[in-house]
Amino acid sequence: MGGIDLVDGTLHVDRPPNALDELAIRFTAILDDLGIDHVYVSGYVAILTGRSRATEDIDVLLERVDDETIDRLVLRLDEGGFWGPAMPLDRMAELLEDAVWVADDEELVPHLDVKFVDDRFDRASLRNRLTATVGGATLPVGPLELQIADTLKMGSQTDFEDALHLFDLFEESLSMVDLEAWVETLGVEDAYDRLTRA
């Protein structure tokens, strides 16, 4: 396992990409080519930074774009060997209001859970994203302070452990002011207190 450092807003992950990373890297390449802003959030951020746990999905938020851009995205995904339960994804724009999953052809896992930004927390993740580097590629990831607070809000033991991993790993680099503001906004003070005492 290589090192993980956060320097000047860039998260450096020094290890070979795993299957989740490879899926995210391919998806990001398509989105970047189409000029679609996006950000990876939730459990994938913890896994990217070295948390060892199983998962079947990668959560990714997309900026809201017009139907023509979605049509181009659908075409590129199809050409790129992706599929989903709505493929040929002719209803993708509608489905992105909730979420749609996309995976490698004929695979069920791992897959991407893709949705449009929906609320101020999603918008804050997109607006304040960090750049992560892994295997020579770059991926946009949500700001760690918001990821910790939002993951605590999800409430499961796995979510708590994801938040604890991020907190322990990056405690010296976090903006405690930002973290505590998100904790208060999301109403997770009790879980945060538990996290800081773990």
Summary of the structure (lengths in Angstrom):
residues: 198
radius of gyration: 16.5
end to end distance: 24.3
largest distance: 49.7
contacts: 612
relative contact order: 0.17
helix: 46%
strand: 21%
